[in-house]
């Protein structure tokens, strides 16, 4: 046989397969490639504030010794008291009205954008944050006093996580979803739930994470098609101006209106005008319980829904199984991070450590020397700064604990610690404010270890928001759970243990909105819904639930495609049409409809069918009479 001829036979098949493969490539991969290309991040620049560009050069005072006066906000660094820049004029009621109006004007067009366009915006923001971590972190450190390490975890990492999660999963959360038809009578229907933008939403956020708290509600609001007005704390007003420019820069770079995001910096007395404004469709509030009462009262004037996150008194239970005892050093390092992150100014920080008997003393032995060795000081890494009068660089002076936002809480903290010691608690170290020799105008509190704390002590009931390690002894798992649930708060919790029965029981019985097992705060770093219960608030932000909370959840019920093809649709039987002629037959029909649609078992369904037939038979005389009345007598003659 001719070899040439033998190889020529498969050619038509190969050509066909090549055509099919090429068609598949262009039909499936090429549109994806084009879509991905359309989502490439746009480049843009934002000039950081002068203080960020020269973070180690303290600026001269502007003549004001307070961060506030009757008319202006004077930005100050809580680590050294320096002025961070020009004073800021707080917004008034007219400014708030104008901001909401600008957002309201920009939102309708934004609501028509595709998910592809919204993803591009978030990718642009993500790229900018990744490329400018140093500047953003420096701004956060200068305005809030936290260390760079704390800012990396609490400002950058959680922000890029939220951006990435929303880019990858946001569309799936907001796409129309089909819902099952659960009864026989409505089988010809198709049920859909759609998520529509609300319009203009607002977020009143706290100062403890100035960048993340500012941008997090913006990410959710923009991706769900809304415009947003953010009210940052006046204590971090300086950095919020910079962060607003970062977000608006991304909007402009992607061809969208920067008016979609507004920021109003105002005094608390003026904030009532914002929270009661009828131009808002939703409010997210992060702050204290006392202020939350005022915000919710104000929002009720316009019936505006509010998601409320009010902090907590988060417990960390450490069980005493053999594996946990063996890994206690690892557990202690996680507990330390959860307690002292951002000088304890963390709404999901660990405020109570509850240890079982075999763990209790061992834990003190591990953490006490670590707490005593923690360095308090300036929040920025400045090992490259030469010491005064020499050309040699100082050794790395990275601080473990930065400054607190202000010294306003120090007297309360010292009083609570003194009361606890007087009631039997043991103060191992710390317990008072720290006067830093190099930064006398800074607001520092000494890292504190307090053990033998009783659940009834005020210090075990009040949120401290400070670098204080409270250690409480539990005699059993039951007792540990009882202590964990003994406060008015219920935001987050941690459980450390390797006996699955005990850890599952703790997860099930601890009253909290979120629980991390063998970890601290992991639920927030994985974009799960965030929020609490009891005195820690209600509602959720983060994850699918957070996106959907910023939408009008619209239920749509329509005839299924197959029903339209077959001409099946809702028709009111003659017997049920107004005016009703035969009450007995109508009731039999109604009862039969219910049994046919919802009867338990075949017998009940058949009963419903029989009653429908009987009702129809009973209706015949009435129907005949009605037909006769409609017939023209002339036609009969």
C-alpha positions in Angstrom: 0.0 0.0 0.0 1.2 3.5 -0.8 2.3 5.1 2.4 1.4 8.6 1.2 -2.2 7.4 0.6 -2.3 5.7 4.1 -1.5 9.0 5.9 -3.9 11.1 3.8 -7.0 9.5 5.2 -7.0 11.1 8.7 -6.6 14.7 7.3 -10.3 15.6 7.1 -10.7 14.5 10.7 -7.7 16.4 11.9 -9.0 19.5 10.1 -12.4 19.1 11.7 -10.9 18.7 15.2 -8.6 21.7 14.6 -11.6 23.8 13.6 -13.6 22.7 16.7 -10.6 23.4 18.9 -10.1 26.9 17.4 -13.8 27.6 17.7 -13.7 26.6 21.4 -10.7 28.7 22.0 -12.3 31.8 20.5 -15.7 31.2 22.1 -14.4 30.5 25.6 -10.8 31.7 26.2 -10.7 34.8 23.9 -13.8 36.6 25.5 -12.2 35.8 28.9 -8.9 37.3 27.6 -10.6 40.4 26.3 -12.6 40.8 29.6 -9.4 40.3 31.6 -7.6 42.9 29.5 -10.4 45.4 30.0 -10.0 45.0 33.7 -6.3 45.9 33.8 -5.6 48.4 36.5 -5.1 52.0 35.6 -2.0 53.9 36.8 -2.2 57.2 38.7 -0.3 59.2 41.3 -1.3 60.9 44.5 1.1 63.2 46.3 1.4 62.2 49.9 1.2 64.8 52.7 4.4 66.6 53.5 4.6 64.9 56.9 4.5 61.5 55.2 7.4 62.5 53.0 9.5 63.6 56.0 8.1 61.5 58.9 11.1 62.0 61.2 11.2 65.8 61.0 8.8 67.3 63.5 7.1 70.4 62.3 6.9 73.5 64.4 3.7 74.1 66.4 1.0 76.1 64.9 0.5 78.0 68.1 -2.4 75.7 69.4 -1.7 73.3 72.2 -4.9 71.3 71.8 -6.1 69.1 68.9 -9.3 71.0 68.8 -10.8 74.4 69.4 -14.2 75.9 68.8 -13.7 76.3 65.1 -10.8 74.2 63.8 -9.3 70.7 64.0 -5.5 70.8 64.6 -4.0 67.5 63.4 -1.5 66.1 65.9 0.7 63.0 66.0 -0.2 61.1 69.3 3.3 59.6 69.4 5.1 63.0 69.9 2.5 65.7 69.8 3.8 67.3 66.7 1.6 69.3 64.3 0.9 67.2 61.2 -0.2 70.0 59.0 -2.6 72.9 58.6 -5.8 73.0 60.7 -9.0 71.6 59.2 -12.4 73.4 59.1 -15.1 70.9 60.1 -18.1 70.5 57.8 -21.4 72.2 58.7 -25.0 71.2 57.8 -24.8 72.9 54.4 -21.5 71.1 53.6 -23.2 67.8 54.4 -26.2 68.6 52.2 -23.9 69.5 49.3 -21.8 66.3 49.7 -24.9 64.1 49.6 -26.2 66.0 46.6 -23.0 65.5 44.7 -23.0 61.8 45.5 -26.7 61.5 44.5 -25.9 63.2 41.2 -23.1 60.8 40.4 -24.7 57.5 41.5 -27.3 56.8 38.8 -24.7 56.6 36.1 -22.5 54.5 38.3 -25.3 52.1 39.0 -25.4 51.2 35.3 -21.7 50.1 35.2 -20.9 46.5 34.7 -19.1 44.2 37.2 -16.2 44.3 34.8 -15.9 48.0 35.2 -16.2 47.8 38.9 -13.6 45.1 39.1 -11.2 47.3 37.2 -11.7 50.1 39.7 -10.9 47.8 42.6 -7.9 46.3 40.8 -6.7 49.9 40.3 -7.0 50.5 44.0 -5.4 47.2 44.9 -2.4 47.9 42.7 -2.0 51.4 44.2 -2.2 50.1 47.8 0.4 47.3 47.0 2.8 49.8 45.4 2.4 52.5 48.1 2.3 50.5 51.3 5.1 52.6 52.9 3.3 56.0 52.4 -0.1 54.7 53.6 1.3 52.9 56.6 3.4 56.0 57.5 0.2 58.2 57.4 -1.6 55.8 59.6 1.3 55.7 62.1 1.6 59.4 62.3 -2.2 60.0 62.7 -3.0 57.1 65.1 0.3 56.3 66.8 0.4 52.6 65.9 3.6 50.9 64.9 4.4 50.0 61.3 4.0 46.3 61.9 0.6 46.9 63.5 -0.4 49.1 60.5 0.7 46.5 58.0 -1.6 43.9 59.6 -4.5 46.1 60.6 -4.5 48.6 57.7 -2.8 47.0 54.6 -3.3 43.3 54.8 -7.0 43.4 55.7 -7.6 46.0 53.0 -6.0 44.1 50.2 -7.8 41.0 51.4 -11.1 42.7 51.1 -10.2 44.2 47.6 -9.1 40.8 46.4 -12.1 38.9 47.8 -14.5 41.4 46.2 -12.7 41.3 42.9 -12.9 37.5 42.8 -16.3 36.8 44.5 -18.3 40.0 44.5 -20.1 39.4 41.2 -21.2 36.0 42.4 -22.6 37.5 45.5 -24.6 40.1 43.7 -25.7 38.2 40.5 -29.4 37.4 40.3 -30.1 34.1 42.1 -32.8 31.6 41.3 -35.0 30.4 44.1 -36.8 27.1 44.2 -40.6 26.9 43.8 -41.7 24.7 46.7 -45.4 24.0 46.1 -47.3 22.1 43.4 -49.7 24.9 42.6 -46.9 27.4 41.5 -44.7 25.0 39.5 -45.2 27.1 36.4 -43.5 30.1 38.0 -39.8 31.1 38.0 -38.5 32.8 41.1 -35.5 35.2 41.1 -33.8 37.5 43.7 -32.0 40.5 42.3 -29.7 42.9 44.2 -30.1 46.5 43.3 -28.1 49.5 44.5 -29.7 51.5 47.3 -28.4 54.9 46.1 -26.3 56.9 48.5 -25.1 55.2 51.6 -23.0 56.5 54.6 -20.4 55.1 56.9 -19.5 56.7 60.3 -16.2 55.0 61.2 -13.8 55.0 64.2 -10.2 56.2 64.4 -8.4 53.0 65.4 -7.7 51.9 61.8 -7.8 55.2 59.9 -7.1 53.8 56.4 -8.9 50.5 56.6 -12.0 51.8 58.3 -12.2 54.6 55.7 -11.7 52.4 52.6 -13.5 49.2 53.6 -17.1 50.6 53.4 -16.1 52.4 50.2 -15.1 49.1 48.6 -18.5 47.5 49.4 -20.5 50.5 48.5 -18.9 51.1 45.1 -19.0 47.4 44.0 -22.7 47.2 44.9 -23.4 50.2 42.7 -23.8 52.9 45.4 -22.3 56.2 46.1 -21.0 56.8 49.6 -20.5 59.5 52.2 -17.9 58.7 54.8 -17.6 60.4 58.1 -14.2 59.6 59.6 -13.3 60.4 63.2 -12.1 64.0 63.8 -9.2 62.4 65.6 -7.8 61.0 62.3 -9.1 63.8 60.0 -5.6 64.5 58.7 -5.0 61.1 57.1 -8.5 60.7 55.8 -8.0 63.7 53.5 -5.1 61.8 51.9 -7.0 58.5 51.8 -9.9 60.2 50.0 -7.6 61.4 47.3 -6.3 57.9 46.8 -9.8 56.6 46.2 -10.8 59.5 44.0 -7.6 59.2 42.0 -8.6 55.6 41.2 -12.1 56.7 40.1 -10.8 59.4 37.8 -8.1 57.1 36.4 -10.8 54.6 35.4 -13.0 57.3 33.9 -15.6 57.6 36.6 -16.8 60.5 38.7 -14.8 61.2 41.9 -18.0 62.6 43.4 -19.1 59.0 44.0 -17.1 59.1 47.3 -17.6 62.0 49.7 -16.0 62.7 53.1 -17.4 64.9 55.8 -15.3 65.7 58.8 -17.6 67.3 61.4 -18.2 67.6 65.1 -20.5 65.1 66.8 -23.2 67.7 67.2 -23.2 68.3 63.4 -23.2 64.5 62.7 -26.9 64.3 63.6 -27.6 66.2 60.4 -25.9 63.5 58.5 -27.3 60.5 60.2 -30.9 61.8 60.0 -30.6 62.9 56.4 -33.3 61.6 54.1 -30.9 61.4 51.2 -29.2 58.4 52.7 -30.4 54.8 52.2 -28.2 53.0 54.7 -25.7 53.8 57.4 -22.8 51.7 58.7 -21.7 52.8 62.2 -18.5 51.7 63.9 -18.0 53.1 67.4 -19.1 53.1 71.0 -22.5 51.9 72.4 -23.3 55.4 73.8 -22.8 57.0 70.5 -24.7 54.2 68.7 -27.8 55.0 70.7 -27.7 58.6 69.3 -26.9 57.5 65.8 -29.8 55.0 65.7 -32.2 57.5 67.2 -31.2 60.0 64.6 -31.4 57.5 61.7 -34.9 56.5 62.9 -36.2 60.0 61.9 -35.8 59.1 58.3 -36.3 55.3 58.8 -32.7 54.7 57.6 -31.5 51.2 58.3 -28.2 51.0 60.3 -25.5 48.3 60.6 -24.0 48.7 64.0 -20.5 47.5 65.2 -19.9 48.5 68.8 -16.7 46.7 69.8 -16.5 44.0 72.4 -14.9 42.3 75.4 -13.6 39.4 73.4 -12.6 36.3 75.3 -9.9 33.8 74.4 -10.4 30.4 76.1 -7.3 28.2 76.4 -8.2 24.6 77.1 -5.8 22.2 78.8 -5.5 19.1 76.7 -2.1 17.6 76.3 -1.5 19.0 72.7 -2.4 22.5 73.8 -0.1 22.3 76.8 2.7 21.2 74.5 2.0 24.1 72.1 1.5 26.7 74.8 4.4 28.8 73.6 2.8 29.1 70.1 -0.6 29.9 71.7 0.9 32.5 73.9 2.5 34.3 70.9 -1.0 34.5 69.2 -2.6 35.7 72.4 0.1 38.4 72.8 -0.5 39.6 69.2 -4.3 39.6 69.8 -3.9 41.6 73.1 -1.3 44.2 72.2 -2.0 44.8 68.5 -2.3 48.5 67.9 -1.8 49.1 71.7 -4.9 47.1 72.4 -7.1 49.6 70.4 -8.7 46.9 68.3 -12.4 46.1 68.3 -11.7 42.4 68.0 -8.7 42.5 70.2 -8.4 39.9 73.0 -9.6 41.6 76.2 -10.0 38.5 78.4 -7.7 35.4 78.5 -9.5 32.6 80.2 -7.2 29.7 81.1 -7.9 26.3 82.6 -6.0 25.2 85.7 -3.2 23.2 84.0 -2.5 26.2 81.7 -2.9 29.2 84.0 0.5 29.3 85.8 2.4 28.1 82.8 0.9 30.9 80.7 2.0 33.6 83.3 5.6 32.2 83.2 5.6 32.5 79.4 4.0 35.9 78.9 5.3 37.9 81.9 8.9 38.2 80.6 7.7 39.0 77.1 5.4 41.8 78.3 8.1 43.3 80.5 10.5 43.3 77.5 8.1 45.1 75.2 9.6 48.4 73.9 7.3 51.5 74.1 8.0 54.3 71.7 7.9 56.1 68.4 5.8 54.0 65.9 8.1 54.3 62.9 11.2 52.2 62.2 14.1 54.7 62.3 17.2 52.6 62.7 18.7 54.6 59.8 18.6 57.9 61.7 22.0 59.0 63.1 22.0 59.8 66.8 22.5 63.5 67.8 26.2 64.6 67.7 27.4 61.5 65.8 27.4 60.1 62.3 26.7 56.6 63.5 23.3 55.2 63.1 21.3 54.2 66.2 20.6 50.5 66.6 17.2 49.5 65.3 14.7 51.2 67.6 11.5 49.5 66.3 8.9 49.8 69.0 6.6 46.9 70.1 3.9 49.3 71.4 3.2 52.6 69.8 1.1 55.5 71.2 -2.5 55.4 72.0 -4.8 57.9 70.2 -4.9 60.2 73.2 -4.4 60.2 77.0 -8.2 60.8 77.5 -8.8 57.2 78.8 -5.7 56.9 81.0 -7.3 58.0 84.3 -10.2 55.6 83.8 -7.8 52.7 83.0 -5.6 53.4 86.0 -8.7 53.6 88.2 -10.0 50.2 86.9 -6.7 48.6 87.5 -6.4 50.0 91.1 -10.0 48.8 91.8 -9.1 45.3 90.5 -6.0 45.1 92.6 -7.9 46.2 95.7 -10.4 43.4 95.0 -7.8 40.7 94.8 -6.3 40.9 91.3 -2.5 40.6 90.9 -0.7 43.3 89.0 2.5 41.8 87.6 3.7 44.7 85.5 2.5 48.0 84.0 -0.8 49.5 85.2 -0.2 53.1 84.5 0.6 55.7 81.8 4.1 56.0 80.5 6.1 59.2 80.3 8.4 58.6 77.4 11.8 60.4 77.9 12.2 61.2 74.2 8.5 62.0 73.5 7.1 63.8 76.5 4.1 65.0 74.5 3.2 61.4 73.4 0.3 59.4 74.7 1.7 56.1 76.0 0.4 53.4 78.3 2.6 50.7 79.8 1.9 47.1 78.7 0.1 45.5 81.6 -0.4 42.0 82.9 -3.2 41.5 85.5 -4.1 38.1 86.7 -6.6 36.6 89.2 -9.2 38.8 87.6 -12.8 38.0 88.7 -15.6 38.2 86.2 -17.5 40.5 88.5 -14.8 43.2 88.6 -15.6 46.3 86.5 -12.3 45.8 84.6 -13.7 42.4 83.4 -16.9 44.0 82.2 -15.9 47.2 80.5 -14.1 47.4 77.1 -10.6 48.7 77.8 -9.2 49.4 74.3 -5.7 49.4 75.8 -2.5 47.3 76.1 -3.8 45.3 79.1 -3.5 41.5 79.3 -6.3 40.3 81.6 -5.9 36.7 82.8 -8.8 34.8 84.4 -8.9 31.3 85.8 -11.6 28.8 84.9 -12.0 25.5 86.7 -13.6 23.7 83.8 -14.9 24.0 80.2 -18.3 24.8 81.6 -16.8 27.6 83.8 -14.8 29.0 80.9 -17.9 29.3 78.7 -19.8 30.9 81.6 -17.0 33.5 82.1 -16.9 34.1 78.3 -20.6 34.9 78.2 -20.6 37.0 81.4 -20.3 40.5 79.8 -22.9 42.6 77.8 -20.7 42.2 74.7 -20.6 39.5 72.1 -18.5 40.4 69.1 -15.7 37.9 68.6 -14.0 35.1 70.5 -11.1 32.7 70.3 -10.8 29.1 71.4 -7.5 27.3 71.8 -7.6 23.5 72.1 -7.2 20.2 70.3 -10.0 18.2 72.0 -12.6 18.4 69.2 -15.5 17.8 71.6 -14.5 20.6 73.8 -13.6 23.1 71.1 -16.9 22.4 69.2 -18.8 22.9 72.4 -17.1 26.3 73.0 -17.8 27.4 69.5 -21.5 26.4 69.9 -22.1 27.8 73.3 -20.1 31.1 73.3 -22.3 34.0 72.5 -20.5 35.9 69.7 -20.8 36.9 66.1 -17.5 35.3 65.2 -15.2 32.7 66.7 -11.6 31.7 65.7 -10.4 28.3 66.6 -6.7 28.1 67.5 -6.2 31.6 66.1 -7.1 35.3 66.7 -9.2 37.4 64.3 -8.8 34.9 61.4 -12.4 35.4 60.4 -11.6 39.0 59.4 -8.6 38.1 57.3 -10.7 35.6 55.3 -13.6 38.0 54.4 -16.3 36.3 56.5 -19.3 38.4 57.5 -18.2 40.7 60.4 -20.4 41.7 63.3 -21.7 40.8 66.7 -24.8 40.3 68.8 -26.0 41.5 72.2 -24.3 44.7 73.2 -21.8 44.5 70.3 -24.4 45.6 67.7 -26.3 44.0 64.8 -26.0 43.6 61.1 -23.0 42.5 59.2 -20.4 44.0 56.9 -17.8 41.9 55.0 -18.4 38.9 52.7 -21.5 38.2 50.8 -23.8 39.4 53.6 -22.0 42.7 53.7 -22.4 43.4 50.0 -26.0 42.4 50.0 -26.8 44.6 53.0 -26.1 47.6 50.8 -28.7 46.4 48.2 -32.4 46.5 47.7 -33.2 42.7 47.7 -35.9 42.5 45.1 -38.0 39.3 44.7 -39.3 38.6 41.2 -41.9 36.0 40.4 -42.8 35.4 36.8 -44.1 32.6 34.5 -41.4 30.1 33.6 -40.2 29.9 30.0 -41.8 26.5 29.4 -45.1 27.8 30.8 -45.1 30.8 28.4 -44.5 28.4 25.5 -47.4 26.2 26.6 -49.7 29.1 27.4 -49.9 28.2 31.1 -50.6 31.2 33.3 -52.6 32.3 36.3 -56.4 32.3 35.8 -59.0 32.9 38.5 -61.6 30.2 38.4 -65.2 31.4 37.7 -66.2 30.3 41.2 -63.6 32.6 42.8 -64.3 35.6 40.7 -66.0 38.7 42.2 -68.8 38.9 43.0 -68.9 35.5 44.7 -72.2 33.7 44.2 -71.9 30.4 46.1 -70.1 30.7 49.5 -70.3 26.9 50.2 -68.8 25.9 46.9 -66.1 28.6 47.2 -65.0 27.4 50.6 -64.8 23.7 49.4 -62.6 24.9 46.5 -60.3 27.0 48.8 -59.9 24.0 51.2 -59.2 21.7 48.3 -56.6 24.1 46.9 -54.7 24.1 50.2 -54.8 20.3 50.5 -53.7 19.8 46.9 -50.8 22.2 47.2 -49.6 21.4 50.7 -51.1 18.2 51.9 -48.7 15.8 53.6 -48.6 12.6 51.6 -50.5 11.4 48.5 -53.7 10.7 50.4 -54.0 14.3 51.5 -53.2 15.5 48.0 -56.0 13.3 46.5 -58.4 14.6 49.1 -57.7 18.1 47.9 -58.2 17.1 44.3 -61.6 15.4 45.2 -62.7 18.6 47.0 -61.9 20.7 44.0 -64.0 18.4 41.8 -66.9 18.5 44.3 -66.7 22.3 44.4 -66.8 22.5 40.7 -69.9 20.3 40.7 -71.6 22.4 43.4 -70.9 25.5 41.3 -72.6 24.3 38.2 -76.1 25.6 39.1 -74.7 29.0 40.0 -72.6 29.0 36.9 -75.6 28.0 34.7 -77.7 30.8 36.3 -74.9 33.3 35.7 -74.6 32.2 32.0 -78.3 32.4 31.6 -78.4 35.9 32.9 -75.7 36.9 30.4 -77.6 35.5 27.4 -79.7 38.0 25.5 -83.4 37.0 25.6 -83.8 38.1 22.0 -81.2 35.5 21.0 -83.2 32.8 22.8 -86.4 33.8 21.0 
